Amino acid sequence: MQGTVRSFDEATRSGTVFLDDGTVLEFGTPAFDAGPLRLLRTGQRVNLAMSGGEITYITLSTFPVPDSFAQPRPANDTE
């Protein structure tokens, strides 16, 4: 899943993103710390992994989401 950084707090290493449909989601310190980043800026495109309605991993759109965070595809998905 992809989104755009809406806000980022360097002190708490948490923030918010806009999904492509305009939905705003929060991400916490654990999601940021799971990835390789040191900083995010407003407007950056990001790749996201989610579990249970929460962002669990966030990284730049040019970096892949590790398989350990990726959601499995349904068996009938042909893409």
N, CA, C and O atoms as a CHARMM CRD file, in Angstrom:
* protein
*
  316
    1    1 MET  N      0.85400  -1.16400   0.00000 PROA 1      0.00000
    2    1 MET  CA     0.00000   0.00000   0.00000 PROA 1      0.00000
    3    1 MET  C      0.90200   1.23000   0.00000 PROA 1      0.00000
    4    1 MET  O      1.99000   1.20800   0.57600 PROA 1      0.00000
    5    2 GLN  N      0.45200   2.29700  -0.64400 PROA 2      0.00000
    6    2 GLN  CA     1.22400   3.53000  -0.67700 PROA 2      0.00000
    7    2 GLN  C      0.42700   4.69000  -0.11200 PROA 2      0.00000
    8    2 GLN  O     -0.80300   4.66200  -0.06500 PROA 2      0.00000
    9    3 GLY  N      1.15200   5.70400   0.31300 PROA 3      0.00000
   10    3 GLY  CA     0.54300   6.91100   0.82800 PROA 3      0.00000
   11    3 GLY  C      1.50600   8.07100   0.71000 PROA 3      0.00000
   12    3 GLY  O      2.58700   7.94800   0.13400 PROA 3      0.00000
   13    4 THR  N      1.09400   9.20900   1.26900 PROA 4      0.00000
   14    4 THR  CA     1.90200  10.42600   1.26300 PROA 4      0.00000
   15    4 THR  C      1.99200  10.93800   2.68900 PROA 4      0.00000
   16    4 THR  O      0.98700  10.99100   3.39800 PROA 4      0.00000
   17    5 VAL  N      3.18300  11.31200   3.10900 PROA 5      0.00000
   18    5 VAL  CA     3.37700  11.80100   4.47400 PROA 5      0.00000
   19    5 VAL  C      2.59500  13.09900   4.66900 PROA 5      0.00000
   20    5 VAL  O      2.75700  14.05800   3.91300 PROA 5      0.00000
   21    6 ARG  N      1.76400  13.11000   5.67600 PROA 6      0.00000
   22    6 ARG  CA     0.99100  14.30600   6.04400 PROA 6      0.00000
   23    6 ARG  C      1.72400  15.07000   7.13600 PROA 6      0.00000
   24    6 ARG  O      1.81200  16.29800   7.09400 PROA 6      0.00000
   25    7 SER  N      2.26000  14.32600   8.13100 PROA 7      0.00000
   26    7 SER  CA     3.00300  14.95400   9.22000 PROA 7      0.00000
   27    7 SER  C      3.99400  13.94300   9.78500 PROA 7      0.00000
   28    7 SER  O      3.79400  12.73300   9.68800 PROA 7      0.00000
   29    8 PHE  N      5.07100  14.46600  10.37900 PROA 8      0.00000
   30    8 PHE  CA     6.06100  13.61400  11.03600 PROA 8      0.00000
   31    8 PHE  C      6.67800  14.39400  12.17700 PROA 8      0.00000
   32    8 PHE  O      7.10400  15.53600  12.00200 PROA 8      0.00000
   33    9 ASP  N      6.72500  13.77300  13.35500 PROA 9      0.00000
   34    9 ASP  CA     7.32200  14.37500  14.54200 PROA 9      0.00000
   35    9 ASP  C      8.65100  13.67900  14.80800 PROA 9      0.00000
   36    9 ASP  O      8.68000  12.51000  15.19300 PROA 9      0.00000
   37   10 GLU  N      9.75300  14.40200  14.60300 PROA 10     0.00000
   38   10 GLU  CA    11.08000  13.81700  14.79100 PROA 10     0.00000
   39   10 GLU  C     11.30600  13.35000  16.22700 PROA 10     0.00000
   40   10 GLU  O     11.99800  12.35600  16.44500 PROA 10     0.00000
   41   11 ALA  N     10.73600  14.04600  17.20300 PROA 11     0.00000
   42   11 ALA  CA    10.94700  13.69800  18.60500 PROA 11     0.00000
   43   11 ALA  C     10.31200  12.35300  18.96600 PROA 11     0.00000
   44   11 ALA  O     10.90800  11.55600  19.69200 PROA 11     0.00000
   45   12 THR  N      9.10600  12.10600  18.45900 PROA 12     0.00000
   46   12 THR  CA     8.41100  10.85700  18.79400 PROA 12     0.00000
   47   12 THR  C      8.54700   9.80100  17.70600 PROA 12     0.00000
   48   12 THR  O      8.18800   8.64200  17.91300 PROA 12     0.00000
   49   13 ARG  N      9.07300  10.20300  16.53100 PROA 13     0.00000
   50   13 ARG  CA     9.21700   9.31400  15.37200 PROA 13     0.00000
   51   13 ARG  C      7.86800   8.69000  14.99000 PROA 13     0.00000
   52   13 ARG  O      7.77600   7.49900  14.69400 PROA 13     0.00000
   53   14 SER  N      6.84600   9.51400  15.00400 PROA 14     0.00000
   54   14 SER  CA     5.49900   9.07900  14.62000 PROA 14     0.00000
   55   14 SER  C      4.86700  10.17500  13.77300 PROA 14     0.00000
   56   14 SER  O      5.39300  11.28500  13.69000 PROA 14     0.00000
   57   15 GLY  N      3.73000   9.85900  13.14000 PROA 15     0.00000
   58   15 GLY  CA     3.08700  10.85700  12.31600 PROA 15     0.00000
   59   15 GLY  C      1.82000  10.35300  11.67000 PROA 15     0.00000
   60   15 GLY  O      1.17400   9.42500  12.15700 PROA 15     0.00000
   61   16 THR  N      1.47500  10.98900  10.55200 PROA 16     0.00000
   62   16 THR  CA     0.27300  10.63000   9.81500 PROA 16     0.00000
   63   16 THR  C      0.57400  10.57900   8.32600 PROA 16     0.00000
   64   16 THR  O      1.50500  11.22100   7.83900 PROA 16     0.00000
   65   17 VAL  N     -0.23500   9.80300   7.61500 PROA 17     0.00000
   66   17 VAL  CA    -0.13100   9.71500   6.16200 PROA 17     0.00000
   67   17 VAL  C     -1.52000   9.86200   5.54800 PROA 17     0.00000
   68   17 VAL  O     -2.53200   9.54600   6.17400 PROA 17     0.00000
   69   18 PHE  N     -1.54300  10.35100   4.30300 PROA 18     0.00000
   70   18 PHE  CA    -2.75100  10.33000   3.48500 PROA 18     0.00000
   71   18 PHE  C     -2.65900   9.10600   2.59700 PROA 18     0.00000
   72   18 PHE  O     -1.64700   8.91200   1.92200 PROA 18     0.00000
   73   19 LEU  N     -3.69200   8.27500   2.58000 PROA 19     0.00000
   74   19 LEU  CA    -3.77700   7.21900   1.57700 PROA 19     0.00000
   75   19 LEU  C     -4.23600   7.86300   0.27300 PROA 19     0.00000
   76   19 LEU  O     -4.67900   9.01200   0.26500 PROA 19     0.00000
   77   20 ASP  N     -4.13000   7.13000  -0.81700 PROA 20     0.00000
   78   20 ASP  CA    -4.49400   7.68700  -2.11500 PROA 20     0.00000
   79   20 ASP  C     -5.97400   8.06300  -2.20900 PROA 20     0.00000
   80   20 ASP  O     -6.34700   8.88400  -3.04800 PROA 20     0.00000
   81   21 ASP  N     -6.82000   7.47200  -1.35900 PROA 21     0.00000
   82   21 ASP  CA    -8.24400   7.82500  -1.36700 PROA 21     0.00000
   83   21 ASP  C     -8.56300   8.99000  -0.43100 PROA 21     0.00000
   84   21 ASP  O     -9.72700   9.35000  -0.25900 PROA 21     0.00000
   85   22 GLY  N     -7.51700   9.58400   0.17800 PROA 22     0.00000
   86   22 GLY  CA    -7.70500  10.73300   1.07000 PROA 22     0.00000
   87   22 GLY  C     -7.82500  10.38800   2.53800 PROA 22     0.00000
   88   22 GLY  O     -7.83500  11.28400   3.38200 PROA 22     0.00000
   89   23 THR  N     -7.91600   9.10700   2.86200 PROA 23     0.00000
   90   23 THR  CA    -7.99700   8.67900   4.25300 PROA 23     0.00000
   91   23 THR  C     -6.71100   9.05900   4.98300 PROA 23     0.00000
   92   23 THR  O     -5.61800   8.90500   4.43900 PROA 23     0.00000
   93   24 VAL  N     -6.83700   9.55200   6.20900 PROA 24     0.00000
   94   24 VAL  CA    -5.68000   9.87000   7.03700 PROA 24     0.00000
   95   24 VAL  C     -5.49000   8.74500   8.05100 PROA 24     0.00000
   96   24 VAL  O     -6.42100   8.37600   8.76800 PROA 24     0.00000
   97   25 LEU  N     -4.27200   8.20700   8.10100 PROA 25     0.00000
   98   25 LEU  CA    -3.93200   7.17600   9.07500 PROA 25     0.00000
   99   25 LEU  C     -2.73700   7.61000   9.89300 PROA 25     0.00000
  100   25 LEU  O     -1.84000   8.28300   9.38400 PROA 25     0.00000
  101   26 GLU  N     -2.71900   7.22800  11.16000 PROA 26     0.00000
  102   26 GLU  CA    -1.57900   7.50600  12.02600 PROA 26     0.00000
  103   26 GLU  C     -0.62100   6.33100  11.99700 PROA 26     0.00000
  104   26 GLU  O     -1.03300   5.18700  11.80700 PROA 26     0.00000
  105   27 PHE  N      0.67200   6.62000  12.18700 PROA 27     0.00000
  106   27 PHE  CA     1.64800   5.55900  12.41900 PROA 27     0.00000
  107   27 PHE  C      2.44500   5.92700  13.66100 PROA 27     0.00000
  108   27 PHE  O      2.75700   7.09300  13.90400 PROA 27     0.00000
  109   28 GLY  N      2.76200   4.90900  14.43100 PROA 28     0.00000
  110   28 GLY  CA     3.48500   5.11500  15.67900 PROA 28     0.00000
  111   28 GLY  C      4.97500   4.84400  15.54300 PROA 28     0.00000
  112   28 GLY  O      5.46700   4.45900  14.48300 PROA 28     0.00000
  113   29 THR  N      5.66100   5.05300  16.62800 PROA 29     0.00000
  114   29 THR  CA     7.10300   4.83500  16.69000 PROA 29     0.00000
  115   29 THR  C      7.49900   3.43600  16.24200 PROA 29     0.00000
  116   29 THR  O      8.46900   3.30600  15.49600 PROA 29     0.00000
  117   30 PRO  N      6.79500   2.37000  16.66100 PROA 30     0.00000
  118   30 PRO  CA     7.20600   1.02500  16.23400 PROA 30     0.00000
  119   30 PRO  C      7.20600   0.84700  14.71300 PROA 30     0.00000
  120   30 PRO  O      8.08900   0.18000  14.17400 PROA 30     0.00000
  121   31 ALA  N      6.23400   1.43300  14.01700 PROA 31     0.00000
  122   31 ALA  CA     6.17800   1.31600  12.55300 PROA 31     0.00000
  123   31 ALA  C      7.34900   2.04000  11.91100 PROA 31     0.00000
  124   31 ALA  O      7.94100   1.54300  10.95200 PROA 31     0.00000
  125   32 PHE  N      7.68500   3.20800  12.43400 PROA 32     0.00000
  126   32 PHE  CA     8.81700   3.95600  11.88700 PROA 32     0.00000
  127   32 PHE  C     10.12800   3.24800  12.20000 PROA 32     0.00000
  128   32 PHE  O     10.98500   3.10900  11.32700 PROA 32     0.00000
  129   33 ASP  N     10.28500   2.80300  13.43200 PROA 33     0.00000
  130   33 ASP  CA    11.52900   2.14500  13.84400 PROA 33     0.00000
  131   33 ASP  C     11.75300   0.80000  13.16800 PROA 33     0.00000
  132   33 ASP  O     12.88400   0.31600  13.11700 PROA 33     0.00000
  133   34 ALA  N     10.69400   0.19000  12.64900 PROA 34     0.00000
  134   34 ALA  CA    10.83300  -1.10300  11.95300 PROA 34     0.00000
  135   34 ALA  C     11.56200  -0.94800  10.62100 PROA 34     0.00000
  136   34 ALA  O     12.13200  -1.91200  10.10900 PROA 34     0.00000
  137   35 GLY  N     11.54500   0.25200  10.06300 PROA 35     0.00000
  138   35 GLY  CA    12.17100   0.50300   8.76800 PROA 35     0.00000
  139   35 GLY  C     13.55000   1.12100   8.88600 PROA 35     0.00000
  140   35 GLY  O     14.06600   1.31200   9.98700 PROA 35     0.00000
  141   36 PRO  N     14.14900   1.43500   7.73000 PROA 36     0.00000
  142   36 PRO  CA    15.52200   1.92700   7.70300 PROA 36     0.00000
  143   36 PRO  C     15.66200   3.44600   7.75900 PROA 36     0.00000
  144   36 PRO  O     16.77300   3.95900   7.63000 PROA 36     0.00000
  145   37 LEU  N     14.57500   4.16800   7.94700 PROA 37     0.00000
  146   37 LEU  CA    14.61000   5.62100   7.80400 PROA 37     0.00000
  147   37 LEU  C     15.04400   6.33500   9.07400 PROA 37     0.00000
  148   37 LEU  O     14.92600   5.81400  10.18300 PROA 37     0.00000
  149   38 ARG  N     15.55300   7.55400   8.87300 PROA 38     0.00000
  150   38 ARG  CA    15.90300   8.42700   9.99300 PROA 38     0.00000
  151   38 ARG  C     14.98300   9.63000  10.07700 PROA 38     0.00000
  152   38 ARG  O     14.89000  10.27600  11.12100 PROA 38     0.00000
  153   39 LEU  N     14.29400   9.93600   8.96600 PROA 39     0.00000
  154   39 LEU  CA    13.49400  11.14800   8.87800 PROA 39     0.00000
  155   39 LEU  C     12.47000  10.99600   7.76300 PROA 39     0.00000
  156   39 LEU  O     12.71700  10.30100   6.77700 PROA 39     0.00000
  157   40 LEU  N     11.33000  11.64000   7.91500 PROA 40     0.00000
  158   40 LEU  CA    10.33900  11.76600   6.84500 PROA 40     0.00000
  159   40 LEU  C      9.98700  13.23200   6.70000 PROA 40     0.00000
  160   40 LEU  O     10.03500  13.99600   7.66400 PROA 40     0.00000
  161   41 ARG  N      9.63300  13.61300   5.48700 PROA 41     0.00000
  162   41 ARG  CA     9.22300  14.99300   5.21600 PROA 41     0.00000
  163   41 ARG  C      7.80100  15.00000   4.64500 PROA 41     0.00000
  164   41 ARG  O      7.40400  14.08200   3.92700 PROA 41     0.00000
  165   42 THR  N      7.06300  16.02400   4.96700 PROA 42     0.00000
  166   42 THR  CA     5.71500  16.20200   4.44200 PROA 42     0.00000
  167   42 THR  C      5.75300  16.12700   2.91700 PROA 42     0.00000
  168   42 THR  O      6.58800  16.76100   2.27200 PROA 42     0.00000
  169   43 GLY  N      4.84300  15.34700   2.35900 PROA 43     0.00000
  170   43 GLY  CA     4.73500  15.21400   0.90800 PROA 43     0.00000
  171   43 GLY  C      5.49300  14.03800   0.32300 PROA 43     0.00000
  172   43 GLY  O      5.31200  13.72400  -0.85300 PROA 43     0.00000
  173   44 GLN  N      6.33900  13.37600   1.10800 PROA 44     0.00000
  174   44 GLN  CA     7.06400  12.21700   0.58200 PROA 44     0.00000
  175   44 GLN  C      6.11400  11.04800   0.36100 PROA 44     0.00000
  176   44 GLN  O      5.20100  10.81600   1.15300 PROA 44     0.00000
  177   45 ARG  N      6.34300  10.31600  -0.72600 PROA 45     0.00000
  178   45 ARG  CA     5.58200   9.09500  -0.99000 PROA 45     0.00000
  179   45 ARG  C      6.21700   7.96600  -0.18300 PROA 45     0.00000
  180   45 ARG  O      7.44000   7.85400  -0.09500 PROA 45     0.00000
  181   46 VAL  N      5.36700   7.14000   0.39900 PROA 46     0.00000
  182   46 VAL  CA     5.84500   6.04400   1.23600 PROA 46     0.00000
  183   46 VAL  C      5.11900   4.75000   0.91600 PROA 46     0.00000
  184   46 VAL  O      3.97900   4.75500   0.45200 PROA 46     0.00000
  185   47 ASN  N      5.80100   3.64100   1.17500 PROA 47     0.00000
  186   47 ASN  CA     5.20500   2.31100   1.15700 PROA 47     0.00000
  187   47 ASN  C      4.84000   1.96000   2.58400 PROA 47     0.00000
  188   47 ASN  O      5.57700   2.27000   3.51900 PROA 47     0.00000
  189   48 LEU  N      3.70500   1.31500   2.74500 PROA 48     0.00000
  190   48 LEU  CA     3.19300   0.97000   4.06800 PROA 48     0.00000
  191   48 LEU  C      2.85400  -0.50800   4.13500 PROA 48     0.00000
  192   48 LEU  O      2.43300  -1.10700   3.14600 PROA 48     0.00000
  193   49 ALA  N      3.03900  -1.08500   5.30500 PROA 49     0.00000
  194   49 ALA  CA     2.49600  -2.40900   5.60200 PROA 49     0.00000
  195   49 ALA  C      1.51800  -2.22200   6.75200 PROA 49     0.00000
  196   49 ALA  O      1.76300  -1.44300   7.67300 PROA 49     0.00000
  197   50 MET  N      0.40000  -2.95200   6.68400 PROA 50     0.00000
  198   50 MET  CA    -0.62000  -2.82600   7.71600 PROA 50     0.00000
  199   50 MET  C     -1.01100  -4.19300   8.25300 PROA 50     0.00000
  200   50 MET  O     -0.93600  -5.20700   7.55800 PROA 50     0.00000
  201   51 SER  N     -1.42500  -4.18800   9.50200 PROA 51     0.00000
  202   51 SER  CA    -1.94400  -5.39600  10.13800 PROA 51     0.00000
  203   51 SER  C     -2.99200  -4.96000  11.15300 PROA 51     0.00000
  204   51 SER  O     -2.74100  -4.08300  11.97900 PROA 51     0.00000
  205   52 GLY  N     -4.15000  -5.57100  11.08600 PROA 52     0.00000
  206   52 GLY  CA    -5.21300  -5.23500  12.03300 PROA 52     0.00000
  207   52 GLY  C     -5.62300  -3.77400  12.00300 PROA 52     0.00000
  208   52 GLY  O     -5.99300  -3.21300  13.03400 PROA 52     0.00000
  209   53 GLY  N     -5.56100  -3.15000  10.82600 PROA 53     0.00000
  210   53 GLY  CA    -5.95400  -1.75400  10.70000 PROA 53     0.00000
  211   53 GLY  C     -4.90100  -0.75200  11.13900 PROA 53     0.00000
  212   53 GLY  O     -5.16000   0.45100  11.13700 PROA 53     0.00000
  213   54 GLU  N     -3.71700  -1.22400  11.51500 PROA 54     0.00000
  214   54 GLU  CA    -2.63900  -0.33500  11.94800 PROA 54     0.00000
  215   54 GLU  C     -1.46100  -0.41400  10.99300 PROA 54     0.00000
  216   54 GLU  O     -1.17700  -1.47500  10.43500 PROA 54     0.00000
  217   55 ILE  N     -0.77400   0.70600  10.80400 PROA 55     0.00000
  218   55 ILE  CA     0.46400   0.70900  10.03100 PROA 55     0.00000
  219   55 ILE  C      1.54700   0.06100  10.88900 PROA 55     0.00000
  220   55 ILE  O      1.79800   0.48800  12.01600 PROA 55     0.00000
  221   56 THR  N      2.18000  -0.96400  10.34800 PROA 56     0.00000
  222   56 THR  CA     3.22000  -1.68200  11.09100 PROA 56     0.00000
  223   56 THR  C      4.61700  -1.43200  10.54300 PROA 56     0.00000
  224   56 THR  O      5.61000  -1.77300  11.18600 PROA 56     0.00000
  225   57 TYR  N      4.69800  -0.83100   9.34100 PROA 57     0.00000
  226   57 TYR  CA     5.99000  -0.57800   8.69800 PROA 57     0.00000
  227   57 TYR  C      5.81800   0.55800   7.72200 PROA 57     0.00000
  228   57 TYR  O      4.83500   0.60600   6.98200 PROA 57     0.00000
  229   58 ILE  N      6.77000   1.47900   7.71400 PROA 58     0.00000
  230   58 ILE  CA     6.72400   2.59700   6.77800 PROA 58     0.00000
  231   58 ILE  C      8.11900   2.84400   6.22800 PROA 58     0.00000
  232   58 ILE  O      9.09800   2.85000   6.97500 PROA 58     0.00000
  233   59 THR  N      8.20600   3.04700   4.92400 PROA 59     0.00000
  234   59 THR  CA     9.47300   3.33600   4.27100 PROA 59     0.00000
  235   59 THR  C      9.20800   4.16600   3.01600 PROA 59     0.00000
  236   59 THR  O      8.05700   4.32900   2.61300 PROA 59     0.00000
  237   60 LEU  N     10.24800   4.68000   2.40700 PROA 60     0.00000
  238   60 LEU  CA    10.07600   5.45800   1.18600 PROA 60     0.00000
  239   60 LEU  C      9.52400   4.58600   0.07000 PROA 60     0.00000
  240   60 LEU  O      9.72400   3.37100   0.06700 PROA 60     0.00000
  241   61 SER  N      8.83100   5.20300  -0.87500 PROA 61     0.00000
  242   61 SER  CA     8.20100   4.43900  -1.95600 PROA 61     0.00000
  243   61 SER  C      9.22500   3.74900  -2.85100 PROA 61     0.00000
  244   61 SER  O      8.87500   2.81800  -3.57600 PROA 61     0.00000
  245   62 THR  N     10.47500   4.18600  -2.81500 PROA 62     0.00000
  246   62 THR  CA    11.52300   3.55900  -3.62600 PROA 62     0.00000
  247   62 THR  C     12.13500   2.34300  -2.94500 PROA 62     0.00000
  248   62 THR  O     12.94000   1.63700  -3.55300 PROA 62     0.00000
  249   63 PHE  N     11.76500   2.08700  -1.68500 PROA 63     0.00000
  250   63 PHE  CA    12.25600   0.92000  -0.94900 PROA 63     0.00000
  251   63 PHE  C     11.14200  -0.12600  -0.85900 PROA 63     0.00000
  252   63 PHE  O      9.97700   0.23300  -0.68800 PROA 63     0.00000
  253   64 PRO  N     11.47800  -1.39300  -0.96900 PROA 64     0.00000
  254   64 PRO  CA    10.44300  -2.42400  -0.83200 PROA 64     0.00000
  255   64 PRO  C     10.06200  -2.65200   0.62900 PROA 64     0.00000
  256   64 PRO  O     10.84200  -2.38000   1.54100 PROA 64     0.00000
  257   65 VAL  N      8.86600  -3.14900   0.82400 PROA 65     0.00000
  258   65 VAL  CA     8.44100  -3.59700   2.15000 PROA 65     0.00000
  259   65 VAL  C      8.94500  -5.02500   2.31500 PROA 65     0.00000
  260   65 VAL  O      8.66000  -5.86500   1.46100 PROA 65     0.00000
  261   66 PRO  N      9.68500  -5.33200   3.38400 PROA 66     0.00000
  262   66 PRO  CA    10.19100  -6.69400   3.57300 PROA 66     0.00000
  263   66 PRO  C      9.06300  -7.72500   3.61000 PROA 66     0.00000
  264   66 PRO  O      7.95200  -7.43500   4.05300 PROA 66     0.00000
  265   67 ASP  N      9.36900  -8.92400   3.14000 PROA 67     0.00000
  266   67 ASP  CA     8.36600  -9.99900   3.12200 PROA 67     0.00000
  267   67 ASP  C      7.75500 -10.24800   4.49600 PROA 67     0.00000
  268   67 ASP  O      6.58400 -10.61600   4.59500 PROA 67     0.00000
  269   68 SER  N      8.53000 -10.05200   5.54900 PROA 68     0.00000
  270   68 SER  CA     8.01100 -10.31200   6.89600 PROA 68     0.00000
  271   68 SER  C      6.89400  -9.34400   7.28400 PROA 68     0.00000
  272   68 SER  O      6.14300  -9.62200   8.21800 PROA 68     0.00000
  273   69 PHE  N      6.76900  -8.21000   6.58400 PROA 69     0.00000
  274   69 PHE  CA     5.70700  -7.24800   6.85900 PROA 69     0.00000
  275   69 PHE  C      4.62900  -7.25200   5.78300 PROA 69     0.00000
  276   69 PHE  O      3.53400  -6.73300   6.00000 PROA 69     0.00000
  277   70 ALA  N      4.93000  -7.83100   4.62800 PROA 70     0.00000
  278   70 ALA  CA     3.98800  -7.80900   3.49800 PROA 70     0.00000
  279   70 ALA  C      2.78600  -8.68100   3.79900 PROA 70     0.00000
  280   70 ALA  O      2.90700  -9.72700   4.43700 PROA 70     0.00000
  281   71 GLN  N      1.62700  -8.24300   3.33600 PROA 71     0.00000
  282   71 GLN  CA     0.40000  -9.02000   3.50000 PROA 71     0.00000
  283   71 GLN  C      0.36100 -10.10400   2.43100 PROA 71     0.00000
  284   71 GLN  O      0.64700  -9.81800   1.26800 PROA 71     0.00000
  285   72 PRO  N      0.01500 -11.33300   2.78600 PROA 72     0.00000
  286   72 PRO  CA    -0.10100 -12.36700   1.75700 PROA 72     0.00000
  287   72 PRO  C     -1.25100 -12.06400   0.80300 PROA 72     0.00000
  288   72 PRO  O     -2.28800 -11.53500   1.20300 PROA 72     0.00000
  289   73 ARG  N     -1.04600 -12.41200  -0.47100 PROA 73     0.00000
  290   73 ARG  CA    -2.10100 -12.21500  -1.46200 PROA 73     0.00000
  291   73 ARG  C     -3.10900 -13.36100  -1.38700 PROA 73     0.00000
  292   73 ARG  O     -2.74600 -14.48800  -1.05200 PROA 73     0.00000
  293   74 PRO  N     -4.36100 -13.07500  -1.69600 PROA 74     0.00000
  294   74 PRO  CA    -5.34900 -14.15200  -1.74600 PROA 74     0.00000
  295   74 PRO  C     -4.97000 -15.17000  -2.81800 PROA 74     0.00000
  296   74 PRO  O     -4.31400 -14.82300  -3.80100 PROA 74     0.00000
  297   75 ALA  N     -5.37300 -16.40100  -2.63600 PROA 75     0.00000
  298   75 ALA  CA    -5.01500 -17.49200  -3.54900 PROA 75     0.00000
  299   75 ALA  C     -5.50600 -17.23600  -4.97400 PROA 75     0.00000
  300   75 ALA  O     -4.87400 -17.68900  -5.92800 PROA 75     0.00000
  301   76 ASN  N     -6.61800 -16.52200  -5.13500 PROA 76     0.00000
  302   76 ASN  CA    -7.17700 -16.27200  -6.45300 PROA 76     0.00000
  303   76 ASN  C     -6.65900 -14.97900  -7.09800 PROA 76     0.00000
  304   76 ASN  O     -7.16300 -14.58700  -8.15100 PROA 76     0.00000
  305   77 ASP  N     -5.67000 -14.30900  -6.49900 PROA 77     0.00000
  306   77 ASP  CA    -5.09800 -13.07500  -7.05000 PROA 77     0.00000
  307   77 ASP  C     -4.16500 -13.40800  -8.19400 PROA 77     0.00000
  308   77 ASP  O     -3.20000 -14.15000  -8.01400 PROA 77     0.00000
  309   78 THR  N     -4.44500 -12.86100  -9.38300 PROA 78     0.00000
  310   78 THR  CA    -3.67000 -13.20600 -10.57100 PROA 78     0.00000
  311   78 THR  C     -2.68900 -12.12800 -10.97600 PROA 78     0.00000
  312   78 THR  O     -2.03400 -12.27200 -12.00800 PROA 78     0.00000
  313   79 GLU  N     -2.55700 -11.05500 -10.21400 PROA 79     0.00000
  314   79 GLU  CA    -1.62200  -9.97900 -10.57800 PROA 79     0.00000
  315   79 GLU  C     -0.20200 -10.37000 -10.28800 PROA 79     0.00000
  316   79 GLU  O      0.71600  -9.58600 -10.53100 PROA 79     0.00000
